[in-house]
């Protein structure tokens, strides 16, 4: 099992130093989340909100650095880490912007990029970028094969229901295919992951019972897609204290990658900003590596 450090909500100026530490202490990668902005007038309900009003679990002041700028910077200061977007709201952007950003980051990083995609929940972001919100799932289904085409060398084309382009070249192209993972546990999200993607990314940190439930649903979709015996990457996050025995049970069940956030144990406040000093984050990250990663 590989372990990835999640960096959503963290202070941008601390991320490169945390990334260097993870590269030296056995983490497999960094796990980056995506938002464009926090609207002052937010009418969309956050899908996984624990609050009655449906508001997000982070404050409006939370940093959301651009995923691919951050990946490129992290790649420049590391040798081993891989970088996974969990998840990038690709249909909130146009196809060619996504292809160019991800493809360039893959080249710069030496093919250490993994693209996790999802449909998102914040309609205000789609409105601001001029992308239709209500057909975002169908567009993502067509975007995935179109992206794969655009990352091939030479003249490429794609003719789908939402994206249609004649032969063109988009350089530079990655030397290896960029893995694409489908995020979310709705029925359409699980079908998309099973039919179109190289893996699945869980939606948030689950209790162990919920994790087993969603893994069972994923297995059903893989069977329906005729892929139950194929290699398939599974990213999981658990809302429990770190426990080697728990992780090993999920590893035995086919979970390949675990998303962790040891810095949460170092947070100095229970508010929605999750802030702590860089030293506290580094200590928590290194302690997790010693107590969990080394023992796995």
C-alpha positions as CSV (number, residue, x, y, z in Angstrom):
1,X,0.0,0.0,0.0
2,X,1.2,3.5,-0.9
3,X,0.6,6.5,1.3
4,X,-0.2,10.0,0.0
5,X,-0.1,13.2,2.1
6,X,-3.2,15.3,1.5
7,X,-2.5,19.1,1.4
8,X,-5.9,20.6,1.0
9,X,-6.6,23.6,3.3
10,X,-2.9,24.1,4.1
11,X,-0.9,27.4,3.9
12,X,0.6,27.6,0.5
13,X,4.0,28.9,1.8
14,X,4.5,25.7,3.8
15,X,3.8,23.2,1.1
16,X,7.2,22.9,-0.6
17,X,9.0,22.2,2.7
18,X,6.4,19.7,3.7
19,X,6.7,18.1,0.3
20,X,10.5,17.8,0.6
21,X,10.1,16.1,4.0
22,X,7.6,13.6,2.5
23,X,10.0,12.8,-0.3
24,X,12.6,11.9,2.3
25,X,10.5,9.9,4.7
26,X,8.8,7.3,2.5
27,X,5.5,8.8,1.3
28,X,4.5,7.7,-2.2
29,X,3.0,11.1,-3.1
30,X,1.2,14.3,-2.5
31,X,-2.6,14.5,-2.9
32,X,-3.9,17.9,-4.1
33,X,-7.4,19.2,-4.1
34,X,-9.0,21.8,-6.3
35,X,-11.2,24.9,-6.1
36,X,-11.1,28.2,-8.0
37,X,-12.6,30.5,-5.4
38,X,-15.1,30.9,-2.6
39,X,-18.0,33.1,-3.6
40,X,-19.3,35.5,-1.0
41,X,-22.8,34.5,-2.1
42,X,-22.7,30.7,-2.1
43,X,-26.0,29.0,-2.9
44,X,-24.6,25.6,-3.9
45,X,-24.6,23.1,-1.1
46,X,-21.4,21.2,-0.4
47,X,-22.1,17.6,-1.1
48,X,-20.3,16.3,2.0
49,X,-21.1,19.1,4.4
50,X,-21.8,18.1,8.1
51,X,-23.6,21.3,8.6
52,X,-27.3,22.0,8.4
53,X,-26.8,24.9,6.0
54,X,-24.7,22.8,3.6
55,X,-21.7,25.0,3.9
56,X,-18.1,23.8,3.2
57,X,-15.9,22.5,6.0
58,X,-13.2,25.1,5.1
59,X,-13.3,28.9,5.7
60,X,-13.5,31.5,2.8
61,X,-9.9,32.5,3.6
62,X,-8.5,29.0,2.9
63,X,-5.8,28.8,0.3
64,X,-6.5,26.8,-2.9
65,X,-3.3,27.1,-5.0
66,X,-3.6,26.1,-8.7
67,X,-3.1,22.3,-8.8
68,X,-0.7,22.2,-11.8
69,X,1.4,25.2,-10.7
70,X,1.8,23.5,-7.4
71,X,2.6,20.1,-9.0
72,X,5.3,21.7,-11.1
73,X,6.9,23.4,-8.1
74,X,6.8,20.3,-6.0
75,X,8.3,18.2,-8.8
76,X,11.2,20.6,-9.0
77,X,12.2,20.0,-5.3
78,X,11.6,16.2,-5.2
79,X,12.8,13.0,-6.8
80,X,10.4,10.2,-5.9
81,X,7.0,11.6,-5.0
82,X,4.0,11.3,-7.4
83,X,1.3,13.9,-7.5
84,X,-2.4,13.1,-7.6
85,X,-5.3,15.5,-8.0
86,X,-8.0,14.5,-5.7
87,X,-10.0,15.6,-7.4
88,X,-9.6,18.1,-10.2
89,X,-12.9,19.6,-11.4
90,X,-12.1,19.1,-15.1
91,X,-15.5,20.0,-16.5
92,X,-15.3,23.4,-15.0
93,X,-12.6,24.2,-17.5
94,X,-12.5,23.8,-21.3
95,X,-11.0,20.6,-22.7
96,X,-7.8,22.1,-24.2
97,X,-6.9,24.0,-21.0
98,X,-7.1,20.8,-19.0
99,X,-5.1,18.9,-21.5
100,X,-2.3,21.5,-21.8
101,X,-2.0,22.0,-18.0
102,X,-2.0,18.4,-17.0
103,X,0.2,17.3,-20.0
104,X,2.8,20.0,-19.3
105,X,2.9,19.1,-15.6
106,X,3.4,15.4,-16.5
107,X,6.3,16.3,-18.7
108,X,8.0,18.6,-16.2
109,X,7.6,16.1,-13.3
110,X,9.0,13.2,-15.3
111,X,5.6,11.4,-15.6
112,X,4.8,11.6,-11.9
113,X,1.3,13.0,-12.4
114,X,-2.0,11.2,-11.8
115,X,-5.2,12.9,-12.8
116,X,-8.1,12.3,-10.4
117,X,-11.3,13.9,-11.8
118,X,-14.7,14.7,-10.5
119,X,-17.8,16.6,-11.5
120,X,-17.8,19.1,-8.6
121,X,-20.6,20.6,-6.7
122,X,-20.1,24.4,-6.8
123,X,-22.3,25.8,-9.6
124,X,-20.8,29.3,-9.0
125,X,-17.4,28.1,-10.3
126,X,-19.0,26.7,-13.5
127,X,-20.9,29.9,-14.1
128,X,-17.7,32.0,-13.7
129,X,-15.8,29.9,-16.2
130,X,-18.6,29.8,-18.7
131,X,-19.0,26.0,-18.5
132,X,-22.4,24.3,-18.3
133,X,-23.1,22.9,-14.9
134,X,-26.0,20.6,-15.5
135,X,-24.4,18.3,-18.1
136,X,-21.0,18.2,-16.4
137,X,-21.1,14.5,-15.8
138,X,-21.8,13.7,-19.5
139,X,-19.1,16.1,-20.6
140,X,-16.6,14.5,-18.2
141,X,-17.4,11.1,-19.7
142,X,-16.5,12.5,-23.1
143,X,-13.6,14.5,-21.8
144,X,-11.7,11.4,-20.5
145,X,-11.1,9.8,-23.9
146,X,-10.5,13.2,-25.5
147,X,-7.7,13.9,-23.0
148,X,-6.1,10.5,-23.7
149,X,-6.1,11.4,-27.4
150,X,-4.6,14.8,-26.8
151,X,-1.7,13.3,-24.8
152,X,-0.6,11.2,-27.7
153,X,2.3,12.2,-30.0
154,X,1.7,13.3,-33.6
155,X,-1.6,14.2,-35.2
156,X,-4.6,13.4,-33.0
157,X,-8.4,13.8,-33.3
158,X,-11.5,13.1,-31.3
159,X,-15.2,13.0,-32.3
160,X,-17.5,12.7,-29.4
161,X,-20.9,14.0,-28.3
162,X,-19.4,17.0,-26.4
163,X,-15.9,17.4,-27.7
164,X,-15.2,17.2,-31.4
165,X,-11.9,18.3,-33.0
166,X,-10.1,17.5,-36.3
167,X,-6.4,16.4,-36.4
168,X,-4.0,18.6,-34.4
169,X,-0.9,18.4,-32.3
170,X,-0.5,19.5,-28.7
171,X,3.1,19.5,-27.5
172,X,4.8,18.6,-25.3
173,X,3.2,15.2,-24.7
174,X,3.9,12.9,-21.7
175,X,6.3,10.1,-22.3
176,X,3.8,7.7,-20.6
177,X,0.0,7.7,-20.4
178,X,-1.3,9.9,-17.5
179,X,-3.4,7.6,-15.2
180,X,-6.9,8.9,-14.8
181,X,-8.9,8.1,-11.7
182,X,-12.6,8.8,-11.2
183,X,-13.6,10.4,-8.0
184,X,-16.9,10.1,-6.0
185,X,-19.3,7.5,-4.7
186,X,-22.5,8.3,-6.5
187,X,-23.8,5.7,-8.9
188,X,-22.7,7.7,-12.0
189,X,-19.3,8.3,-10.5
190,X,-18.7,4.7,-9.7
191,X,-19.9,3.7,-13.2
192,X,-17.5,6.3,-14.7
193,X,-14.5,5.0,-12.8
194,X,-15.3,1.4,-13.6
195,X,-15.9,2.0,-17.4
196,X,-13.5,4.8,-18.3
197,X,-10.8,5.2,-15.7
198,X,-7.6,3.5,-14.4
199,X,-8.8,3.7,-10.8
200,X,-11.2,5.2,-8.3
201,X,-10.7,7.9,-5.6
202,X,-13.0,7.9,-2.6
203,X,-15.0,10.9,-1.8
204,X,-13.7,12.2,1.6
205,X,-12.7,10.3,4.7
206,X,-15.0,7.3,5.4
207,X,-15.7,5.3,8.5
208,X,-14.5,1.7,8.0
209,X,-18.1,0.5,7.6
210,X,-18.8,3.1,4.9
211,X,-15.5,2.3,3.2
212,X,-16.4,-1.4,3.0
213,X,-19.8,-0.5,1.6
214,X,-18.5,1.7,-1.1
215,X,-15.8,-0.7,-2.1
216,X,-18.5,-3.4,-2.5
217,X,-20.4,-1.1,-4.8
218,X,-17.3,-0.3,-6.8
219,X,-16.6,-4.1,-7.2
220,X,-20.1,-4.5,-8.6
221,X,-19.5,-1.8,-11.2
222,X,-16.2,-3.3,-12.2
223,X,-17.9,-6.7,-12.7
224,X,-20.6,-5.1,-14.8
225,X,-17.9,-3.4,-16.9
226,X,-16.1,-6.8,-17.3
227,X,-13.0,-5.4,-15.5
228,X,-13.1,-7.3,-12.2
229,X,-9.8,-9.1,-12.9
230,X,-7.9,-6.2,-14.4
231,X,-5.4,-4.1,-12.4
232,X,-7.3,-1.1,-10.9
233,X,-6.0,1.6,-8.6
234,X,-8.1,2.4,-5.5
235,X,-7.4,5.5,-3.3
236,X,-9.1,5.5,0.1
237,X,-9.2,7.9,3.0
238,X,-10.3,6.8,6.5
239,X,-11.7,9.1,9.2
240,X,-10.0,7.1,12.0
241,X,-6.8,7.5,13.9
242,X,-3.8,5.9,12.1
243,X,-3.8,2.1,12.6
244,X,-1.5,-0.4,10.8
245,X,-3.9,-3.3,11.3
246,X,-6.8,-1.3,9.8
247,X,-4.7,-0.3,6.8
248,X,-3.5,-3.9,6.3
249,X,-7.1,-5.2,6.2
250,X,-7.9,-2.8,3.4
251,X,-4.7,-3.6,1.6
252,X,-5.7,-7.2,1.6
253,X,-9.0,-6.2,0.1
254,X,-7.3,-4.6,-2.9
255,X,-6.9,-0.9,-1.7
256,X,-3.7,0.2,-3.4
257,X,-3.3,3.7,-2.1
258,X,-4.2,5.4,1.2
259,X,-4.7,9.2,1.6
260,X,-3.6,10.5,5.0
261,X,-3.5,13.9,6.7
262,X,-1.3,13.6,9.8
263,X,-1.0,17.4,9.9
264,X,-4.6,17.4,11.1
265,X,-3.4,16.0,14.4
266,X,-1.1,19.1,14.7
267,X,-3.9,21.6,14.1
268,X,-4.0,24.3,16.8
269,X,-7.7,25.2,16.4
270,X,-11.0,23.4,15.9
271,X,-12.2,26.0,13.5
272,X,-12.4,25.6,9.7
273,X,-8.9,26.9,8.9
274,X,-6.8,23.9,10.2
275,X,-3.8,26.1,10.8
276,X,-0.6,25.1,12.6
277,X,3.1,25.9,12.4
278,X,5.2,24.3,9.7
279,X,7.3,22.6,12.4
280,X,4.2,21.0,13.9
281,X,3.2,19.7,10.5
282,X,6.6,18.3,9.8
283,X,6.7,16.5,13.2
284,X,3.3,15.0,12.7
285,X,4.2,13.9,9.1
286,X,7.5,12.3,10.2
287,X,5.8,10.6,13.1
288,X,3.2,9.1,10.8
289,X,6.0,7.9,8.5
290,X,7.8,6.2,11.3
291,X,4.8,4.6,13.0
292,X,2.8,3.7,9.9
293,X,4.6,3.8,6.6
294,X,7.8,2.1,7.9
295,X,5.7,-0.7,9.5
296,X,3.7,-1.3,6.4
